[in-house]
Amino acid sequence: MTGQAAGDARITGLGGVFYIVKNPAASRAWYRDVLGLDGEYGPQLAWAGEPRAHPYSLISHFADDGYIKPGTAPFMINLRVDDLDGFVGSLRAKGVEIVGQADEGYGKFAWLLDPDGVKIELWEQVEDRLP
């Protein structure tokens, strides 16, 4: 699952699906108890055979606390990238507005909106500081 942008930076896979629920703790408990998926930030699915040491995708439940804003959908798509700065540069060169960026130590993030108002979170995982 890859996509190619200008230059060498590219999307490497699905980082996760984030959506709003009434009770995030109860939803996380359901995924843990019923499906056997658990993790520090919500249910995690580990991927074998990936080039990174510990790749995973995440299902993350949020209260309606504004994290998914300014998106207009009740969910957000998180995409893994191999070079956030390069990918963001290629997006800006295409005239795409980046609505925010952050470095959380375990990874770097940038956000944009798709044409339908869905928030897209780009995530470059930092190898030596995995959650």
DSSP file (Angstrom, degrees, kcal/mol; ACC not computed):
  #  RESIDUE AA STRUCTURE BP1 BP2  ACC     N-H-->O    O-->H-N    N-H-->O    O-->H-N    TCO  KAPPA ALPHA  PHI   PSI    X-CA   Y-CA   Z-CA
    1    1 A M              0   0    0      0, 0.0     2,-0.3     0, 0.0     0, 0.0   0.000 360.0 360.0 360.0  94.9    0.0    0.0    0.0
    2    2 A T        -     0   0    0     11,-0.0     2,-0.3     2,-0.0    10,-0.2  -0.953 360.0-163.1-137.2 156.8    2.0    2.9   -1.2
    3    3 A G  E     -A   11   0A   0      8,-1.4     8,-1.0    -2,-0.3     2,-0.5  -0.965  17.0-137.1-133.8 152.1    1.5    6.2   -2.9
    4    4 A Q  E     -A   10   0A   0     -2,-0.3     2,-0.2     6,-0.2     6,-0.2  -0.939  19.2-179.9-117.9 131.2    4.1    8.4   -4.6
    5    5 A A        -     0   0    0      4,-1.0    82,-0.0    -2,-0.5    86,-0.0  -0.632  50.1 -62.0-112.0 176.4    4.4   12.2   -4.4
    6    6 A A  S    S+     0   0    0     -2,-0.2     3,-0.4    81,-0.1    84,-0.2  -0.326 109.2   8.2 -58.1 140.8    6.9   14.5   -6.1
    7    7 A G  S    S-     0   0    0      1,-0.2    -2,-0.2    -3,-0.1    80,-0.0  -0.416 115.1 -54.0  81.9-161.8   10.5   13.6   -4.9
    8    8 A D  S    S+     0   0    0     -2,-0.1    -1,-0.2    -4,-0.1    74,-0.1   0.659 100.7 104.8 -92.2 -17.7   11.4   10.6   -2.9
    9    9 A A        +     0   0    0     -3,-0.4    -4,-1.0    77,-0.1     2,-0.3  -0.398  48.9 165.6 -67.5 139.5    9.0   11.1    0.1
   10   10 A R  E     -A    4   0A   0     -6,-0.2    72,-2.1    -2,-0.1    73,-0.4  -0.978  43.0 -99.2-151.1 161.6    6.0    8.8    0.0
   11   11 A I  E     -AB   3  81A   0     -8,-1.0    -8,-1.4    -2,-0.3    70,-0.3  -0.700  30.9-172.2 -78.5 134.8    3.1    7.4    1.9
   12   12 A T  E     -     0   0A   0     68,-2.3     2,-0.3    -2,-0.4    69,-0.2   0.511  52.7 -51.2-109.9  -8.2    4.0    3.9    3.3
   13   13 A G  E    S- B   0  80A   0     67,-1.0    67,-2.6   -10,-0.0     2,-0.6  -0.962  72.9 -45.7 161.9-176.9    0.7    2.7    4.7
   14   14 A L  E     - B   0  79A   0     -2,-0.3    65,-0.3    65,-0.2     3,-0.1  -0.732  35.4-172.5 -85.1 119.7   -2.2    3.3    6.9
   15   15 A G  E     -     0   0A   0     63,-2.2    43,-2.0    -2,-0.6     2,-0.3   0.836  59.1 -68.3 -78.8 -34.7   -1.3    4.7   10.3
   16   16 A G  E     -cB  58  78A   0     62,-1.9    62,-2.6    41,-0.3     2,-0.5  -0.942  36.2 -96.8 166.0 175.2   -4.8    4.3   11.6
   17   17 A V  E     -cB  59  77A   0     41,-1.9    43,-2.3    -2,-0.3     2,-0.4  -0.992  33.4-168.5-120.6 126.1   -8.4    5.4   11.7
   18   18 A F  E     +cB  60  76A   0     58,-2.6    58,-3.2    -2,-0.5     2,-0.3  -0.955  13.5 166.2-118.5 131.8   -9.5    7.9   14.3
   19   19 A Y  E     -cB  61  75A   0     41,-2.2    43,-2.4    -2,-0.4     2,-0.3  -0.983  36.0-102.5-148.1 160.5  -13.1    8.6   15.1
   20   20 A I  E     +c   62   0A   0     54,-2.6     2,-0.3    -2,-0.3    43,-0.2  -0.625  39.1 170.3 -86.0 133.6  -15.3   10.3   17.6
   21   21 A V        -     0   0    0     41,-2.7    43,-0.2    -2,-0.3    40,-0.0  -0.906  41.8-119.0-133.9 163.5  -17.3    8.1   20.1
   22   22 A K  S    S+     0   0    0     -2,-0.3    42,-0.1     1,-0.3    -1,-0.1   0.851 107.5  23.5 -72.1 -34.1  -19.3    9.0   23.2
   23   23 A N     >  -     0   0    0      1,-0.1     4,-2.2    39,-0.1     3,-0.3  -0.770  64.0-176.9-136.9  89.4  -17.1    6.9   25.5
   24   24 A P  H  > S+     0   0    0      0, 0.0     4,-2.6     0, 0.0     5,-0.2   0.866  85.7  53.8 -55.8 -39.8  -13.5    6.3   24.3
   25   25 A A  H  > S+     0   0    0      1,-0.2     4,-2.2     2,-0.2     5,-0.1   0.910 109.9  47.1 -63.4 -41.9  -12.6    4.1   27.3
   26   26 A A  H  > S+     0   0    0     -3,-0.3     4,-2.2     2,-0.2    -1,-0.2   0.896 112.3  49.9 -66.7 -39.8  -15.6    1.8   26.7
   27   27 A S  H  X S+     0   0    0     -4,-2.2     4,-2.2     2,-0.2    -2,-0.2   0.924 111.3  48.2 -65.3 -43.2  -14.8    1.6   23.0
   28   28 A R  H  X S+     0   0    0     -4,-2.6     4,-2.1     1,-0.2    -2,-0.2   0.894 110.7  52.1 -62.7 -39.2  -11.2    0.7   23.7
   29   29 A A  H  X S+     0   0    0     -4,-2.2     4,-3.5    -5,-0.2     5,-0.3   0.893 107.9  52.0 -63.2 -39.9  -12.3   -1.9   26.3
   30   30 A W  H  X>S+     0   0    0     -4,-2.2     4,-3.0     2,-0.2     5,-0.8   0.940 110.0  47.5 -62.5 -47.2  -14.6   -3.5   23.7
   31   31 A Y  H  X5S+     0   0    0     -4,-2.2     6,-2.3     3,-0.2     4,-0.7   0.881 117.2  44.8 -61.1 -37.4  -11.8   -3.7   21.1
   32   32 A R  H  X5S+     0   0    0     -4,-2.1     4,-0.8     4,-0.3    -2,-0.2   0.960 121.3  36.0 -69.0 -52.3   -9.6   -5.2   23.8
   33   33 A D  H  <5S+     0   0    0     -4,-3.5    -2,-0.2     2,-0.1    -3,-0.2   0.851 128.9  30.7 -75.1 -36.4  -12.1   -7.7   25.3
   34   34 A V  H  <5S+     0   0    0     -4,-3.0    -3,-0.2    -5,-0.3    -2,-0.1   0.884 133.9  24.1 -91.9 -43.6  -14.0   -8.7   22.1
   35   35 A L  H  <<S-     0   0    0     -5,-0.8    -3,-0.2    -4,-0.7    -2,-0.1   0.551  96.1-123.5-102.8  -9.2  -11.3   -8.5   19.4
   36   36 A G     <  +     0   0    0     -4,-0.8     2,-0.5    -5,-0.4    -4,-0.3   0.738  64.3 137.4  74.3  22.2   -8.2   -8.9   21.4
   37   37 A L        +     0   0    0     -6,-2.3     2,-0.3    -7,-0.1    -1,-0.2  -0.904  21.0 152.8-106.6 125.1   -6.7   -5.6   20.2
   38   38 A D        +     0   0    0     -2,-0.5     6,-0.8     6,-0.4     2,-0.3  -0.951   5.5 146.8-145.8 161.5   -5.0   -3.4   22.7
   39   39 A G    >   -     0   0    0     -2,-0.3     3,-1.1     4,-0.2    -7,-0.0  -0.927  57.3 -88.4 175.3 166.4   -2.3   -0.8   22.9
   40   40 A E  T 3  S+     0   0    0     -2,-0.3    -1,-0.1     1,-0.3     0, 0.0   0.844 126.7  30.8 -58.8 -37.3   -1.2    2.4   24.7
   41   41 A Y  T 3  S-     0   0    0      1,-0.5    -1,-0.3    -3,-0.1    20,-0.2   0.246 133.3 -67.2-107.1  11.4   -3.1    4.7   22.3
   42   42 A G  S <  S-     0   0    0     -3,-1.1    -1,-0.5    18,-0.1    18,-0.2  -0.725  91.5 -13.9 126.9-178.9   -5.9    2.4   21.4
   43   43 A P        -     0   0    0      0, 0.0    16,-2.7     0, 0.0     2,-0.4  -0.309  67.3-162.5 -57.6 128.0   -6.2   -1.0   19.6
   44   44 A Q  E     -D   58   0A   0     -6,-0.8     2,-0.5    14,-0.2    -6,-0.4  -0.911  13.9-157.5-117.2 142.7   -3.0   -1.6   17.6
   45   45 A L  E     -D   57   0A   0     12,-2.8    12,-2.2    -2,-0.4     2,-0.2  -0.973  16.9-145.5-117.0 115.1   -2.5   -4.0   14.7
   46   46 A A  E     -D   56   0A   0     -2,-0.5     2,-0.6    10,-0.2    10,-0.2  -0.559   8.6-145.1 -80.6 144.1    1.2   -5.0   14.2
   47   47 A W    >   -     0   0    0      8,-1.9     3,-0.7    -2,-0.2     2,-0.2  -0.945   8.4-149.3-115.2 118.6    2.4   -5.6   10.7
   48   48 A A  T 3  S+     0   0    0     -2,-0.6     6,-0.0     1,-0.2     8,-0.0  -0.530  77.4  26.9 -81.4 150.2    4.9   -8.3   10.0
   49   49 A G  T 3  S+     0   0    0      1,-0.3    -1,-0.2    -2,-0.2     0, 0.0   0.515  83.6 135.8  80.9   5.1    7.4   -8.0    7.2
   50   50 A E    <   -     0   0    0     -3,-0.7    -1,-0.3     2,-0.2    -3,-0.0  -0.482  65.2-117.9 -81.5 157.7    7.4   -4.2    7.1
   51   51 A P  S    S+     0   0    0      0, 0.0     2,-0.1     0, 0.0    -1,-0.1   0.746  91.4  82.3 -69.8 -22.2   10.7   -2.3    6.8
   52   52 A R  S    S-     0   0    0      1,-0.1    -2,-0.2    75,-0.0    -3,-0.1  -0.479  86.6-121.1 -82.6 156.4   10.3   -0.6   10.2
   53   53 A A  S    S+     0   0    0      1,-0.2    -1,-0.1    -2,-0.1    -3,-0.1   0.882 103.4  11.7 -63.8 -40.5   11.3   -2.4   13.4
   54   54 A H  S    S+     0   0    0      2,-0.1    -1,-0.2    -6,-0.0     2,-0.1  -0.450  80.0 173.9-138.6  63.2    7.8   -2.1   15.0
   55   55 A P        +     0   0    0      0, 0.0    -8,-1.9     0, 0.0     2,-0.3  -0.429   9.8 157.5 -74.5 147.7    5.2   -1.0   12.4
   56   56 A Y  E     - D   0  46A   0    -10,-0.2     2,-0.3    -2,-0.1   -10,-0.2  -0.985  34.5-132.6-157.9 162.7    1.5   -0.9   13.4
   57   57 A S  E     - D   0  45A   0    -12,-2.2   -12,-2.8    -2,-0.3     2,-0.4  -0.870  26.9-145.5-115.4 157.0   -1.8    0.6   12.5
   58   58 A L  E     -cD  16  44A   0    -43,-2.0   -41,-1.9    -2,-0.3     2,-0.6  -0.945  15.5-154.9-129.7 139.7   -4.0    2.1   15.2
   59   59 A I  E     -c   17   0A   0    -16,-2.7     2,-0.5    -2,-0.4   -41,-0.2  -0.978  29.7-171.7-107.7 117.5   -7.8    2.4   15.8
   60   60 A S  E     -c   18   0A   0    -43,-2.3   -41,-2.2    -2,-0.6     2,-0.4  -0.942  14.5-154.2-123.7 130.3   -8.2    5.4   18.0
   61   61 A H  E     -c   19   0A   0     -2,-0.5     2,-0.4   -43,-0.2   -41,-0.2  -0.847  16.1-173.1-103.4 131.8  -11.3    6.6   19.8
   62   62 A F  E     -c   20   0A   0    -43,-2.4   -41,-2.7    -2,-0.4     2,-0.1  -0.940  24.1-128.6-124.3 143.7  -11.7   10.2   20.7
   63   63 A A        -     0   0    0     -2,-0.4     2,-2.9   -43,-0.2     4,-0.3  -0.432  53.7 -88.6 -70.9 164.7  -14.3   12.2   22.6
   64   64 A D  S    S+     0   0    0    -43,-0.2    -1,-0.1     1,-0.2   -44,-0.0  -0.403  83.1 137.3 -77.0  68.3  -15.5   15.2   20.6
   65   65 A D  S    S-     0   0    0     -2,-2.9    -1,-0.2     4,-0.0    -2,-0.0   0.310  76.7 -98.4-103.2   6.2  -12.6   17.2   22.0
   66   66 A G  S >  S+     0   0    0     -3,-0.2     3,-1.1     4,-0.0    -2,-0.1   0.336  89.3 118.5  98.4  -8.2  -11.6   19.1   18.9
   67   67 A Y  T 3  S+     0   0    0     -4,-0.3     4,-0.1     1,-0.3    -3,-0.1   0.865  80.6  47.6 -61.5 -34.6   -8.6   16.9   17.8
   68   68 A I  T >  S+     0   0    0      2,-0.1     3,-1.6     3,-0.0    -1,-0.3   0.578  98.3 135.2 -84.0  -9.1  -10.3   16.0   14.6
   69   69 A K  T <   +     0   0    0     -3,-1.1     3,-0.1     1,-0.3    -4,-0.0  -0.517  50.4  39.6 -73.4 148.6  -11.1   19.7   13.9
   70   70 A P  T 3  S+     0   0    0      0, 0.0    -1,-0.3     0, 0.0    -2,-0.1  -0.944 101.0  96.3 -86.0  15.6  -11.0   21.5   11.6
   71   71 A G    <   -     0   0    0     -3,-1.6    47,-0.2     1,-0.1    46,-0.1  -0.310  64.4-149.9 -60.8 150.0  -12.2   18.4    9.8
   72   72 A T  S    S+     0   0    0     45,-2.6    46,-0.2    -3,-0.1    -1,-0.1   0.517  71.2  83.2-101.4  -7.4  -15.9   18.3    9.3
   73   73 A A  S    S-     0   0    0     44,-0.7    46,-0.1     2,-0.3    -2,-0.0  -0.586  86.1-119.7 -90.7 158.1  -16.3   14.5    9.4
   74   74 A P  S    S+     0   0    0      0, 0.0   -54,-2.6     0, 0.0     2,-0.3   0.201  94.2  52.6 -82.7  19.0  -16.5   12.5   12.6
   75   75 A F  E     -B   19   0A   0    -56,-0.2    44,-0.6    -7,-0.1     2,-0.3  -0.935  65.8-150.2-145.2 167.3  -13.3   10.6   11.7
   76   76 A M  E     -Be  18 119A   0    -58,-3.2   -58,-2.6    -2,-0.3     2,-0.5  -0.987  13.9-135.9-139.4 146.7   -9.8   11.3   10.6
   77   77 A I  E     -Be  17 120A   0     42,-2.0    44,-3.2    -2,-0.3     2,-0.5  -0.911  14.1-157.5-105.9 129.6   -7.4    9.2    8.4
   78   78 A N  E     -Be  16 121A   0    -62,-2.6   -63,-2.2    -2,-0.5   -62,-1.9  -0.932   9.8-169.0-108.1 123.5   -3.8    8.8    9.6
   79   79 A L  E     -Be  14 122A   0     42,-3.1    44,-2.6    -2,-0.5     2,-0.3  -0.941  18.1-130.8-115.4 133.9   -1.3    7.9    6.9
   80   80 A R  E     -Be  13 123A   0    -67,-2.6   -68,-2.3    -2,-0.4   -67,-1.0  -0.604  26.5-171.9 -78.1 139.2    2.3    6.8    7.5
   81   81 A V  E     -B   11   0A   0     42,-2.5    44,-0.4   -70,-0.3     3,-0.3  -0.946  25.5-144.5-129.6 154.5    5.0    8.6    5.6
   82   82 A D  S    S+     0   0    0    -72,-2.1     2,-0.2    -2,-0.3   -71,-0.1   0.647  96.3  22.7 -92.2 -15.5    8.7    7.9    5.3
   83   83 A D     >  -     0   0    0    -73,-0.4     4,-2.6     1,-0.1    -1,-0.3  -0.680  64.9-177.6-151.9  88.7    9.8   11.6    5.1
   84   84 A L  H  > S+     0   0    0     -3,-0.3     4,-3.1     1,-0.2     5,-0.3   0.919  84.5  49.6 -59.1 -48.2    7.3   14.0    6.5
   85   85 A D  H  > S+     0   0    0      1,-0.2     4,-2.2     2,-0.2    -1,-0.2   0.917 114.1  45.5 -60.0 -44.0    9.3   17.2    5.7
   86   86 A G  H  > S+     0   0    0      2,-0.2     4,-1.9     1,-0.2    -1,-0.2   0.903 114.7  47.6 -65.2 -41.4    9.8   16.1    2.1
   87   87 A F  H  X S+     0   0    0     -4,-2.6     4,-2.1     2,-0.2    -2,-0.2   0.924 112.2  48.9 -67.7 -44.0    6.2   15.0    1.7
   88   88 A V  H  X S+     0   0    0     -4,-3.1     4,-2.8    -5,-0.2     5,-0.2   0.903 109.5  54.0 -61.3 -41.0    4.9   18.3    3.2
   89   89 A G  H  X S+     0   0    0     -4,-2.2     4,-2.0    -5,-0.3    -1,-0.2   0.900 108.6  48.4 -59.0 -41.5    7.2   20.2    0.9
   90   90 A S  H  X S+     0   0    0     -4,-1.9     4,-0.8     2,-0.2    -1,-0.2   0.867 111.7  50.1 -68.7 -34.8    5.7   18.4   -2.2
   91   91 A L  H ><>S+     0   0    0     -4,-2.1     5,-2.4     2,-0.2     3,-0.8   0.934 110.2  49.2 -66.6 -45.4    2.2   19.2   -1.0
   92   92 A R  H ><5S+     0   0    0     -4,-2.8     3,-1.8     1,-0.3    -2,-0.2   0.879 105.3  58.1 -61.5 -37.1    3.0   22.8   -0.4
   93   93 A A  H 3<5S+     0   0    0     -4,-2.0    -1,-0.3     1,-0.3    -2,-0.2   0.777 105.2  51.8 -63.2 -25.0    4.5   23.0   -3.9
   94   94 A K  T <<5S-     0   0    0     -4,-0.8    -1,-0.3    -3,-0.8    -2,-0.2   0.377 125.4-104.8 -89.6   2.5    1.1   21.8   -5.2
   95   95 A G  T < 5 +     0   0    0     -3,-1.8     2,-0.3     1,-0.3    -3,-0.2   0.616  67.9 153.4  85.9  12.8   -0.7   24.6   -3.3
   96   96 A V      < -     0   0    0     -5,-2.4     2,-0.5    -6,-0.1    -1,-0.3  -0.604  42.6-128.9 -78.6 132.9   -2.0   22.3   -0.5
   97   97 A E        -     0   0    0     -2,-0.3     2,-0.6    16,-0.1    16,-0.5  -0.705  12.2-150.1 -83.1 127.0   -2.6   24.1    2.8
   98   98 A I        -     0   0    0     -2,-0.5    14,-0.2    14,-0.1     3,-0.1  -0.881   5.8-163.3 -94.1 120.2   -1.0   22.4    5.8
   99   99 A V        -     0   0    0     12,-2.3     2,-0.3    -2,-0.6    13,-0.2   0.493  63.9 -18.8 -89.4  -2.5   -3.2   23.2    8.8
  100  100 A G  E     -F  111   0A   0     11,-0.8    11,-2.4     2,-0.0     2,-0.3  -0.872  51.5-155.4 172.3 159.3   -0.7   22.2   11.5
  101  101 A Q  E     +F  110   0A   0     -2,-0.3     2,-0.3     9,-0.2     9,-0.2  -0.983  14.0 175.0-145.7 151.7    2.5   20.3   12.3
  102  102 A A  E     -F  109   0A   0      7,-2.2     7,-3.4    -2,-0.3     2,-0.5  -0.987  24.9-146.1-155.8 150.7    4.0   18.9   15.5
  103  103 A D  E     +F  108   0A   0     -2,-0.3     5,-0.2     5,-0.2    -2,-0.0  -0.971  17.1 178.6-117.6 111.8    7.0   16.8   16.6
  104  104 A E        -     0   0    0      3,-2.7     2,-0.9    -2,-0.5     4,-0.1   0.296  47.4-112.8 -97.9   8.7    5.9   14.6   19.6
  105  105 A G  S    S+     0   0    0      2,-0.4     3,-0.1     1,-0.1    24,-0.1  -0.316 114.0  57.9  91.2 -52.7    9.2   12.8   20.1
  106  106 A Y  S    S-     0   0    0     -2,-0.9    20,-2.5     1,-0.3     2,-0.3   0.532 124.9 -10.2 -85.9  -7.4    7.9    9.4   19.0
  107  107 A G  E     - G   0 125A   0     18,-0.3    -3,-2.7    23,-0.1    -2,-0.4  -0.949  63.9-113.4-179.5 160.8    6.9   10.8   15.6
  108  108 A K  E     -FG 103 124A   0     16,-2.3    16,-2.7    -2,-0.3     2,-0.3  -0.869  33.4-165.3-108.6 143.7    6.4   13.9   13.5
  109  109 A F  E     +FG 102 123A   0     -7,-3.4    -7,-2.2    -2,-0.4     2,-0.3  -0.920  14.8 178.9-130.4 151.0    2.9   14.9   12.3
  110  110 A A  E     -FG 101 122A   0     12,-1.7    12,-3.4    -2,-0.3     2,-0.4  -0.978  15.0-150.7-145.4 150.9    1.3   17.2    9.8
  111  111 A W  E     +FG 100 121A   0    -11,-2.4   -12,-2.3    -2,-0.3   -11,-0.8  -0.952  18.9 161.4-128.8 144.9   -2.4   17.8    9.0
  112  112 A L  E     - G   0 120A   0      8,-1.9     8,-3.3    -2,-0.4     2,-0.4  -0.926  32.0-117.9-146.6 168.6   -4.4   18.8    6.0
  113  113 A L  E     - G   0 119A   0    -16,-0.5     6,-0.2    -2,-0.3   -16,-0.1  -0.919  20.8-135.5-112.8 139.5   -8.0   18.6    4.8
  114  114 A D    >   -     0   0    0      4,-2.5     3,-2.2    -2,-0.4     6,-0.0  -0.335  42.3 -89.5 -80.5 175.0   -9.2   16.7    1.8
  115  115 A P  T 3  S+     0   0    0      0, 0.0    -1,-0.1     0, 0.0    -2,-0.0   0.715 128.4  53.0 -60.5 -19.8  -11.7   18.3   -0.6
  116  116 A D  T 3  S-     0   0    0      2,-0.1     3,-0.1   -43,-0.0   -44,-0.1   0.331 122.4-101.8 -97.4   6.9  -14.6   16.9    1.4
  117  117 A G  S <  S+     0   0    0     -3,-2.2   -45,-2.6     1,-0.3   -44,-0.7   0.569  72.1 146.5  86.2   8.8  -13.4   18.3    4.7
  118  118 A V        -     0   0    0    -47,-0.2    -4,-2.5   -46,-0.2     2,-0.3  -0.676  49.6-125.1 -79.8 128.5  -11.9   15.0    6.1
  119  119 A K  E     -eG  76 113A   0    -44,-0.6   -42,-2.0    -2,-0.4     2,-0.5  -0.583  22.5-159.6 -75.4 131.9   -8.8   15.7    8.2
  120  120 A I  E     -eG  77 112A   0     -8,-3.3    -8,-1.9    -2,-0.3     2,-0.6  -0.961   0.8-159.4-112.4 125.8   -5.8   13.7    7.0
  121  121 A E  E     -eG  78 111A   0    -44,-3.2   -42,-3.1    -2,-0.5     2,-0.4  -0.933   3.8-156.2-106.9 123.8   -3.0   13.2    9.5
  122  122 A L  E     -eG  79 110A   0    -12,-3.4   -12,-1.7    -2,-0.6     2,-0.4  -0.850  14.2-168.8 -97.6 134.5    0.5   12.4    8.1
  123  123 A W  E     -eG  80 109A   0    -44,-2.6   -42,-2.5    -2,-0.4     2,-0.7  -0.980  18.3-168.3-133.8 122.1    2.8   10.6   10.5
  124  124 A E  E     - G   0 108A   0    -16,-2.7   -16,-2.3    -2,-0.4     2,-0.2  -0.939  25.9-141.3-105.1 111.2    6.5    9.8   10.3
  125  125 A Q  E     - G   0 107A   0     -2,-0.7     2,-0.6   -44,-0.4   -18,-0.3  -0.481   6.4-135.8 -72.8 138.8    7.3    7.3   13.0
  126  126 A V    >   -     0   0    0    -20,-2.5     3,-1.4     3,-0.2    -1,-0.1  -0.877  11.6-146.7 -97.3 119.9   10.6    7.8   14.8
  127  127 A E  G >  S+     0   0    0     -2,-0.6     3,-0.6     1,-0.3    -1,-0.1   0.858  91.9  46.3 -54.9 -45.3   12.4    4.4   15.2
  128  128 A D  G 3  S+     0   0    0      1,-0.2    -1,-0.3     2,-0.0   -22,-0.1   0.444 113.0  49.4 -86.8   3.3   14.1    4.9   18.5
  129  129 A R  G <  S+     0   0    0     -3,-1.4    -1,-0.2   -23,-0.2    -3,-0.2  -0.344  72.8 165.7-135.8  55.2   11.1    6.4   20.3
  130  130 A L    <         0   0    0     -3,-0.6   -23,-0.1     1,-0.1    -3,-0.1  -0.430 360.0 360.0 -73.5 145.2    8.2    4.0   19.6
  131  131 A P              0   0    0      0, 0.0   -91,-0.2     0, 0.0    -1,-0.1   0.504 360.0 360.0 -70.5 360.0    5.1    4.3   21.7
